[in-house]
Amino acid sequence: MDNLRLWHKFLESIKPNISSANFKTFFSKTLLERVTEEKVTLSTSSAFIKETLSQRHLPLIEEVFANLLGKRVVIDFVIKEVIAENNSQTETDFFQPVRTQTTTILNPKYTLANFVVGPSNNVAYAAAQAVIQNPGASYNPLFFYGGTGVGKTHLMLGIGNAVLEKKPHLKIIYCSSEKFTNDYVEAIQNRRMGDLRSKYRSADLLLVDDAQFFSGREQTQEEFFHTFNELTSRNSQIVLTSDRAPSEMPKLEDRLKSRFQGGLMVDIQSPDIDTRVAILKAKCMERGDHLPEECLSLIAEATETNARELEGKLIQIIQVLKIQKMPPTIESVRSILGQKPAAALSNLNYKQVLNTVCQYFDIRLNELTGPRRVKELVLPRHLVMHILSDELNLTVEKIGEILGGRDHTTVMHGRDKIKKLITTDREVQRVLIEVKQQLSASA
């Protein structure tokens, strides 16, 4: 049997065993390169297709070739710039140009298996697992919101990849609100609204990133509203992400707000220090690099914002260490971070803390330590209590004395309240980070 006939028989055999979307997406740009006694080599058009075929479809490919050749062979992949639709090997009707993509290609690197779980995101992770087990029923829609780089898109794509692995026949669409808007505008211009609605309203799982950008786009909101209703009416799962809660989105129609809020909304906070260290360890393992625990802790302490910035800082430090041939030590990492060798908040005195907090909030010292109980002074006082206790290790009695003779139970309440708020309130978390950064600069 020549290679062309063998390849066509392979396609005929494998087509009934996978979804049409996967067939068109992954095999339309794959060709039979050569066959030897022990090996079959397939050429693909990209590293992504090669990785997907080898990770998800290799057992099926091996089985089909074993049946066709009468023996088991090794399957090998090479990458070539090929477009299967224009190749003479595919003169059948298998690979007709597809006008609208039926199943989105999801980045396989984002899975729940490599998502680092901590106190800031454990509820979101549990919700993602529930949706994977029972799409369209557990939480619909599932709405993740939070700041940049806290893992919203990772979780969303993790859901998509897990559902695709369990049920490869399902139609999964991943897009940003910007992509949905662009598709809508293009459909109007080309008079192809039917194609747009057929694409989105037939999804079994719709993943929409950055939903906040629907704000102010009235016609797009109208179209998405009807798409949303159509999908939920037949129990198709919808997952959305945003940098803010629906109630905080300006110029978003009330009917969309109510639907976004009708399922489960999960606020994902910035990771705490233990989670940041765990993220750094995971990233080192992915890259095949190694840094001592104390170095990872130093990087985690210096990068308190989000996981994306954390990864960027890690890559920067590893590259500098390699280029300059420096050993991975506390001193070398600290020098790359630009920190002073002895810059610890514990070296400060309480007066520096009071003055820094007063400057940050633009209040006077006698207001901070005085008896007045007004709303504007509550957060500054509680932050002082927290910093003096956690960073300077002062007793609650001493802190009460510094703050104008306040009772130790008042100090304990303020200190513990801040500890709780920095795990649930992004604004308080941001303020604490900025105050501590100012204190570090003066240490």
Secondary structure as GFF3:
##gff-version 3
##sequence-region A 1 443
A	DSSP	alpha_helix	3	14	.	.	.	ID=ss1
A	DSSP	three_ten_helix	15	17	.	.	.	ID=ss2
A	DSSP	alpha_helix	20	27	.	.	.	ID=ss3
A	DSSP	beta_strand	30	35	.	.	.	ID=ss4
A	DSSP	beta_strand	39	44	.	.	.	ID=ss5
A	DSSP	alpha_helix	47	52	.	.	.	ID=ss6
A	DSSP	pi_helix	53	57	.	.	.	ID=ss7
A	DSSP	alpha_helix	58	69	.	.	.	ID=ss8
A	DSSP	beta_strand	74	79	.	.	.	ID=ss9
A	DSSP	three_ten_helix	84	86	.	.	.	ID=ss10
A	DSSP	three_ten_helix	88	90	.	.	.	ID=ss11
A	DSSP	alpha_helix	122	133	.	.	.	ID=ss12
A	DSSP	beta_strand	142	146	.	.	.	ID=ss13
A	DSSP	alpha_helix	152	166	.	.	.	ID=ss14
A	DSSP	beta_strand	172	176	.	.	.	ID=ss15
A	DSSP	alpha_helix	177	189	.	.	.	ID=ss16
A	DSSP	alpha_helix	193	200	.	.	.	ID=ss17
A	DSSP	beta_strand	205	209	.	.	.	ID=ss18
A	DSSP	three_ten_helix	211	214	.	.	.	ID=ss19
A	DSSP	alpha_helix	218	233	.	.	.	ID=ss20
A	DSSP	beta_strand	237	242	.	.	.	ID=ss21
A	DSSP	three_ten_helix	246	248	.	.	.	ID=ss22
A	DSSP	alpha_helix	254	260	.	.	.	ID=ss23
A	DSSP	beta_strand	264	268	.	.	.	ID=ss24
A	DSSP	alpha_helix	273	287	.	.	.	ID=ss25
A	DSSP	alpha_helix	293	302	.	.	.	ID=ss26
A	DSSP	alpha_helix	307	323	.	.	.	ID=ss27
A	DSSP	alpha_helix	330	337	.	.	.	ID=ss28
A	DSSP	three_ten_helix	345	347	.	.	.	ID=ss29
A	DSSP	alpha_helix	350	361	.	.	.	ID=ss30
A	DSSP	alpha_helix	365	369	.	.	.	ID=ss31
A	DSSP	alpha_helix	375	390	.	.	.	ID=ss32
A	DSSP	alpha_helix	396	402	.	.	.	ID=ss33
A	DSSP	alpha_helix	408	421	.	.	.	ID=ss34
A	DSSP	alpha_helix	426	442	.	.	.	ID=ss35
###
